[in-house]
Amino acid sequence: MMSNLTESIRNHGRDKAQSRGNISLLQLNPLNQLNPLSTISSDRKVGFVMKSVARRVYSRRLCCRRILAGLTVLTIASSLMACQVPVFRYALERWSSDQYRILVLTKGPLDAEHQAALKTLEDTSERPAQATIKVHDVSTTKDAFVKQLWKGREKDSSPLMVALYPERSSINAEQVASSSPLSAQSVAQVVDSPARKEIIQKLSEGYSAVWIFLESGDAAKDHAALTRLQEQLEKDTEWLKLPSPEEMEITPELLDGAKIRLQIQFSVVSVRRDDPKEQFLIDCLLNSESDLRDYKEPMAFPVFGRGRVLYAVVGQGISADTIRKASSFIAGPCSCQVKEQNPGFDLLLSCDWDELVGETFISEPIPEGDSEPKLLTIPAGRARP
């Protein structure tokens, strides 16, 4: 297993030197023999970099670009290798939603209109439980980060609403997910949207994943990419197989008693890039990587569990091979049960997942003491020129 990792590092250095457009993805999961995303050769041009045919790995912890002379990776106890419950199901049952932080920045007291918008935002019955709200008066705060967010607004003193990605995601904790003037309309966009309601509905019905298809506005490109995505997902639904109760070490009665049926099924939710109702969702997707807004191409984001976005796939990267690998990972055995050791980020969704999932689980929690990773030093591969 370690030799496979070392070889992947060498391939990364070699392929990166050859071309920026064709890279090797090293999924830094030490249980990579169980992970279908472990190594992807560059000559197959799968869609994992943001340069039209492939996507790059954006996680601070998992980023292959930082491999030079040596590498330290996270591993987990060998007992986790026994988990045969599919990734999407384990995430649905065991990965609690990460909290977004919403900051309301104001210069002085709020007027009646903005107070009403803030009240709606703060009302727990009208906003997702996975969001915390904090108000900052920039005229009195000493918080340097808040001042930086307000910087450049000297001529516009209207209140600002800023959403930050969850601290536990693989994105920088100070990365802005969305920023907009505080208003009744912008609050409504944060609280919910038609696409997010559909995502919740499908995931709570047991769908393995929901792919968000973000249109580019180019009808020909969008049609071609959406067709590729839908056709491959249909094939994956037929090709992938669920483990038996015996393989998951549960009884058939337990499986039948689950509130949400275990199944292999995929869905696609299309979103126009200029849809005002989906502006918050679009911002969260496009701001998840630094260069996504640079590309006027259709994009696809697989979402599983309780709204976990795995990564973005762009343009021609939305290919059969890429989609098949994502499906294989999502429906494959859960080789890494620790959420923080997996790439991606959670969407802000307005629902009670515990109520939707119920009390009968087919997965087992992480054994006590297994959540702390072990550190292994991996031999250096070839450095990039």
LOZABA-113068 format. One record per residue (C-alpha): x, y, z; residue in three letters. Coordinates in pm, whole numbers, plus 32768, in hexadecimal, padded with zeros to 4 digits. Layout:
LOZABA-113068
XYZALA...
//
This chain:
LOZABA-113068
800080008000MET811680F38053MET81C880A17F0ESER808C81037E52ASN808F82557EFFLEU81FE828B7EB2THR81CA82367D45GLU80A483277D36SER8181843E7DBDILE828883F87CB5ARG817E83F87BA6ASN80FA85427C29HIS824C85E87C04GLY828585587AABARG812B85A47A22ASP812387027AB5LYS826987527A05ALA81D986DC78BBGLN809C87AA78B7SER7FC488817999ARG7E9087F478F3GLY7EDC86847932ASN7F24862D7A9BILE7F1B85027B7ESER7E2D85157CA4LEU7EAC847F7DE8LEU7D8B84517ED6GLN7E4C845A801BLEU7D89834B80C9ASN7E82824C8150PRO7D7E813E8120LEU7D9A81817FAEASN7D7680187F4CGLN7C09803B7FADLEU7BE1818F7F0DASN7B95819C7D97PRO7C1083057D8BLEU7D6B82A97E09SER7E3082D17CCATHR7DC483587B7BILE7EB9835C7A5CSER7EE3849B7996SER7EC583FD7841ASP7D5783A97883ARG7D10851C78B3LYS7C0084F679B6VAL7B58862D7A2CGLY7BFA86867B75PHE7CAC87CF7B2CVAL7C0489117AE3MET7CB5893D7992LYS7B9888C478B6SER7BE5874E78BCVAL7C4087057A21ALA7C20878C7B81ARG7D2487DE7C83ARG7D1C87747DEAVAL7CD188A47EBCTYR7CE5881F801FSER7DF688B680F6ARG7E3387638190ARG7E15869B8051LEU7EB687807F4FCYS7FAB86C47E73CYS805288007DF5ARG810E88227F3CARG81C386D67F17ILE8333872A7EE3LEU8434866D7FAEALA836285B480ADGLY820085728110LEU814485278251THR7FEC848E822BVAL7ED3843C8318LEU7E7382D3835BTHR7D6D823D8438ILE7D5F80FE8500ALA7D527FBC843DSER7C007F6884D3SER7B62806B83EDLEU7BBB7F9782C1MET7AA17EAB8324ALA79937FAE82DACYS78D47F3681A8GLN77B4802D81CBVAL77B1810E8097PRO784D826580C1VAL7708831C8073PHE764882588179ARG774E827D8288TYR775A83F48244ALA75DE840B8252LEU75CB835A83A0GLU770883C58453ARG778F850E83C8TRP76DE862D8476SER76BA876D83ACSER77CD887283CFASP776789CF843AGLN77828AFF835CTYR77D08C498407ARG76FE8D6E8390ILE77828EC583EBLEU76A78FFA83D3VAL7781913083B6LEU76E5928083FFTHR776293DF8435LYS768E9461854FGLY752C93F785AEPRO7451933D84B4LEU731993E5842CASP71C5933D843CALA71E3929282E9GLU733391F68339HIS72C591998499GLN71A590D68400ALA7293901F8316ALA737B8FCD8436LEU72598F4B8507LYS71F88E5E83EFTHR73608DE983D6LEU73788DB3854EGLU722B8CFF856AASP72878B908596THR71408B2584F4SER719D8BDB83B5GLU730C8B88838BARG73E08A4B837APRO745189C384CAALA75B289A8843FGLN75E98B21843CALA76598C0A8550THR76108D7F8540ILE76E98E9585CALYS76C0900E85A2VAL77EE90F58597HIS77E8927085A3ASP791792CF84D3VAL792494298571SER797E939186C4THR7A0B92358680THR7B7891E686B3LYS7B6590A485EDASP7C6690C284D6ALA7BBC8FB983FFPHE7A6E906E8410VAL7B1691B583B6LYS7BB6910D828AGLN7A63908E8214LEU79D891F08229TRP7B05928B817ELYS7AB29345803EGLY794D939680A8ARG798F94F4812AGLU789C9586802ALYS7793947C806BASP7730946581D7SER7606937B81A4SER7613923B8277PRO76CB911281E3LEU76858FA08214MET77B38EB981F2VAL77A58D3D8203ALA78E78C7F8252LEU79238B128203TYR79198A208329PRO7A588A1483F5GLU7A66889A83D8ARG7A5C8894825BSER7B8C886A817ESER7B6C89D88117ILE7C1E8AF381C9ASN7B4C8B4D82FAALA7B5A8CC0829EGLU7AF28C868134GLN79B68D4780DEVAL78A68C648056ALA77B88D7F8002SER779C8EF4803BSER766D8FCF7FF8SER75B791028080PRO74D390AF81A4LEU736D90AA8123SER72348FD6812FALA728D8F477FD9GLN73F48EE88031SER73828E4A8179VAL72838D7880BBALA73998D007FD4GLN746B8C9480FDVAL73518BE481B3VAL72E58B048092ASP72BF8ADB7F1BSER720989F37E28PRO734689367DC9ALA73AA88FA7F32ARG724988817F85LYS726587847E6BGLU73BB87147EE6ILE733086DB8043ILE7208861B7FB8GLN72DD85337EE3LYS73E484EE7FEDLEU72D784AB80F2SER723883B28003GLU737C82ED7FFFGLY741C83677EBETYR759083197EBDSER75E684737E3BALA754A85A47D9CVAL761C86507C94TRP75F187C77C7CILE761688257B0DPHE767489957AF9LEU76288A12799CGLU771F8AEF78E3SER761E8BA97811GLY76A38B0E76CFASP75808A327662ALA76538946758EALA775C890D769ALYS765788E577AAASP758D87E776E4HIS76BF8717768DALA7748871477F0ALA75F686CC788FLEU75BB85AD779DTHR770C851377F2ARG76C285337964LEU756584A07958GLN75C283807871GLU76E883177948GLN7623832E7A8CLEU751E824679F5GLU7633814D79A6LYS76C881717B02ASP7576812A7B9FTHR756F7FDC7AE9GLU76E07F8C7B12TRP77187FD27C84LEU76A87ED07D80LYS76557EF57EEFLEU76FF7E1A7FF2PRO762B7D09808DSER75BB7D1C81F9PRO76BA7C0F8245GLU77D27CE181ACGLU77617E0E8279MET77497D2B83ABGLU75DF7D7F83EEILE749E7CB783EBTHR73A07CCE82D1PRO72A27D3A83D7GLU737A7E658438LEU739D7EC882CCLEU72257EAD8295ASP71E47F7D83CDGLY72A880AB8352ALA71CE81DC8311LYS728A823081D0ILE72B0811280D9ARG741280B38074LEU742D80C97EFBGLN750B812A7DD8ILE746582507D2FGLN74E2839B7CA4PHE743484E07C4FSER748F86257B9FVAL741787817C02VAL7454888B7AFASER749489F37B65VAL74A98B237A85ARG75D48BF97AD8ARG74FE8D357AD4ASP73DF8CAD7BA7ASP73A98DB07CBDPRO73018CB07DA2LYS743C8BDA7D98GLU753B8CF17DBFGLN75AD8C837F19PHE75D68B1A7EA7LEU76928B877D6EILE777B8C627E3BASP77C88B427F29CYS781C8A5F7E04LEU78ED8B537D39LEU79AA8BE07E65ASN7A108A857EDDSER7B448A997DFDGLU7C068BD17DA4SER7BEC8BB97C2AASP7A938B277BE8LEU7A048C797B89ARG7B088C947A75ASP7A638B8179A8TYR79308BB778D2LYS78F28A4478B8GLU77E389607940PRO783D88CE7A93MET77C987A37B5BALA77DC87737CD4PHE778B86207D71PRO76D386447EBDVAL769E85247FAFPHE765E84DA811EGLY75C3860581CBARG762386F680B7GLY779986B38093ARG782987427F4EVAL794B86667EE2LEU79E987497DDCTYR79A888027C96ALA79CB876F7B38VAL79E288657A16VAL799E8863789FGLY7A27873777E5GLN7A8B86AB7937GLY791F86447958ILE797284F978B3SER7908838F78DAALA7A4C832D7984ASP7A41844A7A7ETHR78D584107AD5ILE790D829A7AFDARG7A2B82D47BF0LYS795D83C77CBFALA783982D47CC9SER792281B87D2ASER79AE82837E4APHE785E82FA7EC9ILE77C3819F7EB7ALA790080E77F20GLY7962806B807APRO7998817C817DCYS7B10815581A8SER7B35829F8266CYS7A2182DD8360GLN7AB5841D83F2VAL7A0285398342LYS7B1A8636836CGLU7C0C854F82B5GLN7B338553817DASN7B3386668076PRO7A0F874B8032GLY7923883480E9PHE77BA8835815DASP76A588FC80BDLEU75C789D68197LEU74808912819CLEU7344895A825DSER72D0881082F0CYS72E5872E841FASP73BD860E83A9TRP739C854A84ECASP7223854784C1GLU723C84E78351LEU733483CC838EVAL7280833B84BBGLY730F826D85D7GLU736681288521THR74C781308494PHE756E802783BFILE76C780BA8404SER779780AC853EGLU783481E185E1PRO79AD820B85E3ILE7A3E813586FCPRO7AB88205881EGLU7C26826087EFGLY7C22822F8674ASP7BD783978618SER7D3A840C8656GLU7E1383D98521PRO7F69833A851ELYS808183E4845FLEU815383298364LEU827683C082A5THR826C836A8135ILE83B183668068PRO83E084907F84ALA838284797E17GLY841A85377CF8ARG840C86B07D30ALA836887857C27ARG845388677B62PRO
//
